[in-house]
Amino acid sequence: MRLDRGALTALTGVAAAAWVALVLQPDGMAMGMPAFLAGWTLMMAAMMLPSIAPLVLLHRRVRGGGRSTVALALGYLFVWAAFGLPAFAAQLALGDRAPAGAVAAVLVVAGVYQLTPLKTACLRRCRSALDFLMQRPQHGAVRLGLTHGIYCVGCCWGLMAVLVGAGAMGLAWAAAIAALVFAEKLLPAGERFARLTGIALVVTGLVITVGAVRPG
């Protein structure tokens, strides 16, 4: 239990420190690639590390070792850092203020994906830490983190597209999407919550589309 508390405290502390660093950034996300990727990785640490707490705690109980736990978390975060490359490309394409039509399209695509079998399959992998760990007895900590990160990207890329396309990397959007991710992965009704989020995104996108094409 002491090890569990220590691991949970460390994970929460890193995420909290990342949020503080994001708040203290004066100008938000810089547009140069190195600066963007650094800021993106910081944002992913803040948003996504709390959602892997069940896997981290279970990994410590089953396999033990503080270094291997850190390696798992770093492998997981590396995948999200790499996802910053397409996020950077999308940010360049959309600019600081994306057209209403582009925002609506991002919302609809992300919402539709929330309702697909692939989203559900990836979400189930993310929600069941015990199954994920037991099905990979030969995987080392880094490989576990990388694999879990890939499933997590498969689960959450649509929400991150909303963060980039509709939210323009704003902290309020980041906090809202982090809460959505946490609810999907950790709450008992996470799959149902994901579907409701998808419906809400599609409806919002359609409303924006209607408003954009309405005369006057």
N, C-alpha and C positions, 0 to 999 in steps of 0.2 A: 504493500500500500504506500510506503514511503517513496519507493521508486516511481510508482504511478503518479503520485502528487508532484514529484520533482519533474517528471517528464511533461506533465500537463502544465505545470507552472512555466517551464522553459518554453514550451510551444506557445502558450498564451502571451508570455513576455515578448517573444520575438515578433508575434503578430501585432501586439500593442505598440512596440517600438517602431515597427514599420508604419503604422497608422500615424503616429506622432511625427515621424519624418516626412510623411506625405503632407500632413497639415502645415508643416513648417516650410515646405517648398514655396518660394515666393511667386513663381509664375506658372505653376502647374507643370504639365509634361512638355519638355523641350522637344523640338522637332528634329534635331540632328540624331542620326541613328544611335550612336553610342549612348548619348544622354537619354534618349527615349527608352532604349532597352534597359538601362539602369533603373530608370523610373518605373518602367513596366514590371520589372522583376520585384522591385520594392512593393508595388501595388499588389502583385500576385501573392507575395508573402503575407501581406496584411489581409487580403481577402480569402485566400485559399488554405493557408496552414491550419486554421481552426477546424476545418472540415475533415482533416485526416487524423484528428485526435484518437478516434477509436482504433484505427490501424496502428498508430504509434504505440498506444498503450498495450494492445494485444501483442504486438511484436515484442515488446519488452518482456511481457509475461511468458511468452512461449519460447523465445530465443535469447532474450536477455542482452545485456551489453549496451552501454551508453553510446559507444562509437558507432555501432551498427544502426542505432536509432537515428543518430545524426545523419548517417549516410543515406538512410531511407528518405528522410525529409529533404536532403539535398538533391537526391535523384528525382524526387517528385517535383521540387521547385525548378530543377533544370528543364523539365519538359515545358512548364509554363513560361520559363524565360525564353525558350526557343519559339514558343507560340507568339512571342513579341514581334518576330520578323513579319509574319503576315499582318499582324495588328499595325505595325509601323507603315506597311505598304497601304493598308486601308486608310490610315490617318492621313497620309500624303494625298491619296486620291480624293478624300472627302473634304479635306481642309478643316479649318476651325469651325465653320458654320456650314454643315451639310444642307443641301436643298431639301425641302419638305418631302419631295418625292423619294429621295434616297433614304431619308429617315424612315418613311413609311414602309419602303421595301425591306429595309433591315428588320424592322419590327415584325412584319408579316412572315418573312423567311425564318426568323428566330422562333416565332410563335408556332409556325407549322412544324418545325423540327422538334419542338417540345412534345408534340403529339405522335411522333413516329416510333416504330418498334426499336430502331437503333438507339434513340435517346433512352428509352426504357431499359434496354439491355445494358447500356453503359452505366446508367444510374443504379441498377441493381448490383453491378460489380462494385460500385463505389459505396453502396449502403451496407454491404455484407462483408465486414472486415474479416470475420472468421472464415467464411468460405473462400475469400480471396487468398488468405494466407495458407489455409490448409491445402488448397489446390496447387500450391507452388512450393512444395517442401524443399526443393533443391535450389531455389532462387536465393541469391545473396541479397543483402539489404539494398544495395544500389539498384539492382535489377528489379527488386520489388517496388522501389520508389518510382523508377522509370515506367514500369508497367502500369502501376496505379495512376501515375500522371497521365499516361496515354488514354486510359479509360476516362479519366476526369475531364480531359480536353474533349473527348467524344461526347461526354455528358453536357459540358458547359460552354462549348464554343459559341453557341447561339447567344447565350447571355452575354458573353464577352463581346460579341459583335454589336450587341445593343449598347454596351458600355462605350465602344469606340465610335459607332455610327450615330447613335442617338444621344448619348451622354457626353460625347466629346471629352472623355476621360475625366469628367468632373468627379470630385470627391463625394458629392451627395449621391450620384449615380453609383459610384463604386460601393458605397455603404449599403445602398438598397439592394444591389445585385449580390453582394456578399451575404446579406440576410436571406435572400432567395436561395442561394447555394446552400447555406447552412440548413435551411428548412427542408430542402429537397433531400439532402444527404442524411440528416440526423433525426428529423422528426418522424414519428410513427406513420403519418399519412404523407410521406414525402413524395411518393409517386403521384398521388392524387393532386397534391399541391403543384407539382410540375405541370400536370395537364391544365389545371386552372390558370397557371401563369401563362401557358401557351395560348389559351383562349383569350386572355386579357391582352396579350401582345398583338394578336391578330386583330382584335376589335380596335385597339388603339391605332394600329397601322391603317386600318380601313377608314377610321374617323379622320385621320390626318390627310389621307388621300382625298376624301370627299371635300374636306375644307380647302385643299389646295386647288381643286378643279372648279370649285364653286365661283361663279362670277362675282366680282366686287369684293 
